[in-house]
Amino acid sequence: MPVLVYCVAEASAPLNWPRTGVGGLPVYRVEHSGLAVFVSRDSTSDVWTRPAGRESVLEFHQVLRQLFQSVSILPFRFPTILSGDRELAAHLESASQRYKHLLEKYGTSVQLEVLVSALEKPRTPRTESGTEYLRTRKNQRNEWNEIVAGLEAVAGSAVIEWRVRSLPKGVRCFARLERDSVEQFNAAIKTWKLPAGCVARGSGPWPVTEFFPLDQS
């Protein structure tokens, strides 16, 4: 029977968890190799493999959010589907030490995200040369780097480590910090001064998915 995997947690995870998940199917807690893994089962994987609608994705992440409120988790991507309980057991046996290491390393950490983007400007015909265009792009990258440096400076010791992704018109910053440092971080970035023409939007806390790869390899 196909199995949809939501996340892995320590076996000491609370016994209270979301009882329904994607498609209204029950969410089960399975303990194996000193870990707790949360899954749904169905006679067919069609409910998970059909074109992923917004509702299915939201249902999946709602399960993760509810669990993350009370326990550290290693979330899987949606949809991660195994052929059945036998494959699930084999996977946990082979990956359990790695998962335990990640839970030990990141168990008290959370991830906060800050998206910085430029305000839309009216489009004008491009008249600059190729050299001028490249120079403009380089200056823009330097400006984004300065903005990120300013964010990192005001956040200071509240953040353990950063990840930054460049976007066509901005940057997405990921901060890893301890759960009890979230208020300190939020207070610090209120003092962060953005240059004119830029806006920032924060979100989180989330599991620290940007800081480790979690797959079945």
C-alpha positions as CSV (number, residue, x, y, z in Angstrom):
1,M,0.0,0.0,0.0
2,P,1.6,3.3,-1.0
3,V,2.8,5.6,1.8
4,L,3.1,9.4,1.7
5,V,5.8,10.6,4.0
6,Y,5.4,13.9,5.8
7,C,8.4,14.2,8.2
8,V,10.7,12.5,10.6
9,A,11.1,13.4,14.3
10,E,12.7,12.0,17.4
11,A,10.9,9.0,18.9
12,S,10.3,11.2,22.0
13,A,8.0,13.4,19.9
14,P,4.6,14.2,21.6
15,L,1.9,11.6,21.0
16,N,-0.5,14.4,19.9
17,W,-0.3,15.0,16.1
18,P,-2.6,16.0,13.3
19,R,-5.0,13.1,12.6
20,T,-5.8,14.0,9.0
21,G,-3.6,15.1,6.1
22,V,-3.7,15.3,2.3
23,G,-7.0,14.4,0.8
24,G,-8.5,13.9,4.3
25,L,-6.6,10.7,4.8
26,P,-5.5,9.7,8.3
27,V,-2.0,10.6,9.5
28,Y,-0.2,7.7,11.2
29,R,2.8,7.8,13.5
30,V,5.3,5.0,12.9
31,E,8.2,4.3,15.2
32,H,11.3,2.7,13.7
33,S,15.1,2.8,14.4
34,G,14.6,5.3,17.3
35,L,12.6,7.7,15.1
36,A,9.0,8.7,14.7
37,V,7.9,9.2,11.1
38,F,4.5,10.6,10.1
39,V,2.8,9.1,7.1
40,S,-0.5,8.6,5.3
41,R,-1.5,5.4,3.5
42,D,-3.9,4.7,0.6
43,S,-4.7,1.9,-1.7
44,T,-3.5,4.0,-4.6
45,S,-1.2,7.0,-4.8
46,D,-3.5,8.8,-7.2
47,V,-4.6,11.3,-4.6
48,W,-0.9,12.4,-4.2
49,T,0.4,12.1,-7.8
50,R,-2.4,13.8,-9.7
51,P,-1.5,17.4,-10.6
52,A,-0.7,19.0,-7.2
53,G,-3.4,21.5,-6.5
54,R,-3.0,24.3,-4.0
55,E,-5.3,22.5,-1.6
56,S,-3.1,19.4,-1.4
57,V,0.0,21.4,-0.8
58,L,-1.6,23.4,1.9
59,E,-2.9,20.2,3.6
60,F,0.6,18.7,3.5
61,H,2.2,21.8,5.0
62,Q,-0.6,22.2,7.6
63,V,0.5,18.8,9.0
64,L,4.1,20.0,9.1
65,R,3.1,23.3,10.8
66,Q,1.1,21.6,13.5
67,L,3.9,19.2,14.3
68,F,6.6,21.9,14.2
69,Q,4.8,23.9,16.9
70,S,5.7,21.2,19.5
71,V,8.6,19.2,18.1
72,S,11.6,19.5,15.8
73,I,11.0,17.8,12.4
74,L,12.8,16.9,9.2
75,P,10.2,17.5,6.6
76,F,10.1,15.8,3.2
77,R,9.1,17.4,-0.1
78,F,5.6,16.9,-1.3
79,P,4.9,14.3,-2.6
80,T,7.4,11.8,-1.3
81,I,5.8,8.4,-1.9
82,L,7.1,5.0,-1.0
83,S,5.7,1.7,-2.2
84,G,4.7,0.5,1.2
85,D,5.7,-0.1,4.8
86,R,8.5,-2.5,3.8
87,E,10.2,0.2,1.8
88,L,9.6,2.7,4.6
89,A,11.3,0.4,7.1
90,A,14.2,-0.2,4.8
91,H,14.7,3.5,4.2
92,L,14.6,4.3,7.9
93,E,17.1,1.5,8.6
94,S,19.5,2.9,6.1
95,A,19.0,6.6,6.8
96,S,18.3,6.6,10.6
97,Q,21.8,7.6,11.7
98,R,21.8,10.5,9.3
99,Y,18.4,11.7,10.4
100,K,19.4,11.4,14.1
101,H,22.5,13.5,13.4
102,L,20.4,16.2,11.7
103,L,17.9,16.2,14.5
104,E,20.6,16.5,17.1
105,K,22.4,19.3,15.1
106,Y,19.3,21.3,14.2
107,G,16.9,20.1,16.9
108,T,16.6,23.5,18.7
109,S,16.9,25.6,15.5
110,V,14.3,27.4,13.4
111,Q,14.5,29.2,10.1
112,L,13.2,32.7,9.4
113,E,13.0,34.1,5.9
114,V,13.4,37.7,4.6
115,L,12.5,38.4,1.0
116,V,13.9,41.7,-0.2
117,S,12.7,43.0,-3.6
118,A,12.7,46.2,-5.6
119,L,9.6,48.1,-6.2
120,E,8.3,47.8,-9.7
121,K,9.2,50.7,-12.0
122,P,7.5,51.8,-15.2
123,R,9.2,50.0,-18.1
124,T,11.2,52.2,-20.5
125,P,12.7,51.2,-23.8
126,R,16.3,49.9,-23.3
127,T,18.8,52.2,-25.0
128,E,22.0,51.3,-23.1
129,S,24.8,49.3,-24.7
130,G,25.7,45.8,-23.7
131,T,28.7,47.1,-21.7
132,E,26.5,49.6,-19.9
133,Y,23.9,46.9,-19.2
134,L,26.5,44.6,-17.6
135,R,27.8,47.5,-15.6
136,T,24.3,48.2,-14.4
137,R,23.8,44.6,-13.4
138,K,27.1,44.5,-11.5
139,N,26.1,47.7,-9.6
140,Q,22.7,46.1,-8.7
141,R,24.4,43.0,-7.4
142,N,26.7,45.2,-5.2
143,E,23.6,47.1,-3.9
144,W,21.9,43.8,-3.0
145,N,25.1,42.6,-1.3
146,E,25.2,45.8,0.8
147,I,21.5,45.3,1.8
148,V,22.2,41.7,2.9
149,A,25.2,42.8,4.8
150,G,23.1,45.4,6.6
151,L,20.5,42.8,7.5
152,E,23.2,40.5,8.9
153,A,24.7,43.3,10.9
154,V,21.5,44.3,12.7
155,A,20.6,40.7,13.4
156,G,24.0,40.1,14.9
157,S,24.4,37.2,17.3
158,A,20.8,36.2,17.1
159,V,21.6,34.3,13.9
160,I,23.7,31.1,13.8
161,E,24.2,31.1,10.0
162,W,22.8,32.5,6.8
163,R,21.8,31.3,3.4
164,V,21.1,33.8,0.6
165,R,19.5,33.2,-2.8
166,S,19.7,35.7,-5.6
167,L,16.5,36.5,-7.4
168,P,15.9,38.4,-10.7
169,K,14.8,41.5,-8.7
170,G,15.9,40.9,-5.2
171,V,17.3,38.4,-2.7
172,R,15.8,35.8,-0.3
173,C,17.7,35.5,3.0
174,F,17.3,32.5,5.3
175,A,18.5,32.8,8.9
176,R,19.0,29.8,11.2
177,L,18.6,30.6,14.9
178,E,17.6,29.1,18.1
179,R,13.8,29.0,18.9
180,D,14.3,31.3,21.9
181,S,16.1,33.9,19.7
182,V,13.1,34.6,17.4
183,E,11.9,37.6,19.4
184,Q,15.5,39.0,19.5
185,F,15.7,38.7,15.7
186,N,12.4,40.3,15.1
187,A,13.2,43.2,17.3
188,A,16.6,43.7,15.7
189,I,15.4,43.8,12.1
190,K,13.0,46.6,13.0
191,T,16.0,48.8,13.2
192,W,17.2,47.7,9.7
193,K,17.0,50.6,7.3
194,L,16.2,49.7,3.7
195,P,17.2,52.0,0.8
196,A,14.4,53.8,-1.0
197,G,12.8,51.7,-3.7
198,C,13.1,48.4,-1.8
199,V,10.6,46.4,0.3
200,A,11.1,43.5,2.7
201,R,8.8,40.7,3.8
202,G,9.6,38.3,6.6
203,S,8.1,34.9,7.4
204,G,8.6,32.0,9.8
205,P,9.6,30.4,11.9
206,W,9.9,27.2,9.8
207,P,11.9,24.0,9.9
208,V,15.5,24.7,8.8
209,T,15.1,23.1,5.4
210,E,17.4,25.5,3.6
211,F,20.4,24.3,5.7
212,F,20.4,20.6,5.0
213,P,19.4,18.4,2.0
214,L,16.8,15.8,2.9
215,D,16.1,13.2,0.3
216,Q,16.1,9.4,0.0
217,S,19.6,9.0,-1.3
